[in-house]
Amino acid sequence: MARGKIAITRIENRAARQVTFSKRRVGLFKKTHELSVLCDAEIGLIVFSSNGKLSEFCSESSSIPHIIKRYEISKGMRVSESNDSEQNLKELKRIRKETDDLQLSMRCYKGESLSSLHYEDLVELEKQLECSVNKVRARKFELLQQQVDNLRRKHQVATLEQQHAAVAMVKPEEQQRMLEEFQFFGDEQPISNLLQLAPLPPHFPTQKFLQAQSKGNALAWIWFGVLIHVLLLWLFIIEFRWGTAGAALAFDITSGGVALAEKIIRQTMDPSEEHHSIGPTGKLHKHKPQATER
């Protein structure tokens, strides 16, 4: 009875698949050996099973590595051993020529071995040297500019620190000494209150006092206005010269000057008339004339 055809599909049963692989592998190796002997062919056969097991066959007159090398040479993947030496000699000659050219260029850049160069070569060498010098100078100027910028920043920082130190050196004793030099202007104030500006100078004249102008005291008021402008100008100069502490001190002195001017103008007024003034705290004070003996 004839055998039925076997379907060429993957065998699902693992055991049956392994048995079939073993039987057909033996047959494959047998056919490969027959082909190698009958036809004098170099055959290399490498088989991996589904389990990862390696099986190989090679012709008796050859080996698997030799066959693989021949395959690479025939495909251009590898240079044959016979051409290796020639290729190495060509590569060596090329490297030597490049080395000689580089050494000649270095000597030319140093000004040596110029006798073998033509005029065109010298012109080209001069251009290359000028280009190199320009690049070196540009880099040098860039570094110098960076150093100058760093020094300028350090100078600015040092100047600010020096200014802060100079301000910090103004001690309370010096401020007290400045106040003592100008004691004849008004009353002294504590150093802690130098920056506290009063809303109005002490003893500033009120409306009752301003009516003295209508009683023939225009000259006194003109003198008073001139004195105020002079004191304000002096205050501005002191603030510009000595800063905040000097401005506070100048304000105290200005207040004393205003009080002194008020006193002078009062003397020019009618002593029998009652007048008013504003104190340092903003409180209204009444001034009565003193009784005189007739």
Residue, then its C-alpha position, 0 to 999 in steps of 0.5 A: m500500500a502506498r504512503g500518503k503525502i505528509a503536509i509540510t507544516r510545523i509539527e505541533n507536538r514537541a516530542a514528534r517534532q524532535v524525533t522528526f528533526s533527528k531522523r531528517r538531520v541524519g538524512l541531510f548529512k548523508k546527502t551532503h556527504e554524497l554531494s561533497v564526495l561525488c562532485d568534489a565540492e566544499i560544503g559546510l552545513i550548520v544547523f541549530s535545532s529548536n532547542g538551540k543545539l548546534s549540529e554541523f557538517c563539513s567536507e573532509s578536505s576543508s573546515i567550517p572557518h575556511i569555508i566562511k572565510r571564502y564566503e566573505i572574500s567572494k562577497g567582498m566582505r573581507v580582503s584576501e590574505s594574498n592582497d593584505s600585504e600589498q594593501n598594507l604597503k600602499e597604506l604605509k606609503r600614503i601615511r609616509k607621504e602625508t607625514d613628509d608634507l606636514q613636516l615640510s609645512m611646519r618648516c615653512y611656517k617656521g621660516e625654514s626650507l623656503s628655498s624649495l618653494h616657488y613664488e606662488d607657494l610663497v604668496e600662498l604661505e604669506k596669506q596663510l600666515e597673515c590669516s593665522v596672525n589675525k586670528v591670534r590677535a583677535r583672540k588676544f584682544e578678546l582676552l584683554q577686553q575680558q580682563v578689562d571688564n573684570l577689573r572695571r567691575k572690581h573697581q566699581v564694587a570697591t568704590l561702592e564698598q569705600q563709599h559705604a565705609a565712609v558713610a559708616m565712619v560718621k560716628p555719633e561723637e562727630q555728630q555731637r561735636m557738629l551740634e556743639e559748634f552751632q549751639f547758638f542756633g536754637d535748642e539742641q535735639p538728641i542725635s536719634n531725632l536728627l532725621q525727624l523733621a518737625p511739621l513747622p519750625p519752632h515759634f513760627p508766627t501766626q496770623k495775628f503776628l502776620q498782621a504786623q506788616s499792615k502796621g508799618n513793619a514791611l521792612a522787618w518782613i522783607w528782612f525775614g524773607v531774605l533770611i529764610h531764603v538764605l537759610l534754605l540755600w544753606l540747608f541745600i548746600i549742607e545736604f549736598r555736601w554732608g548727606t542726610a546727617g548734615a541735612a538734619l543738623a542744618f534743619d535744626i540750625t535753620s529752625g534756630g535761625v527762624a526763631l531768632a528772626e521771629k524774636i527780632i521781628r517781635q521787637t519791631m512790633d508793638p510790645s503792648e499787642e498780644h500775639h500768637s506763635i506755634g511751638p515745636t509740637g504744633k500747639l498754639h501759644k499766646h504771648k501777653p505783653q509784660a506790664t511796664e512801669r510808667 
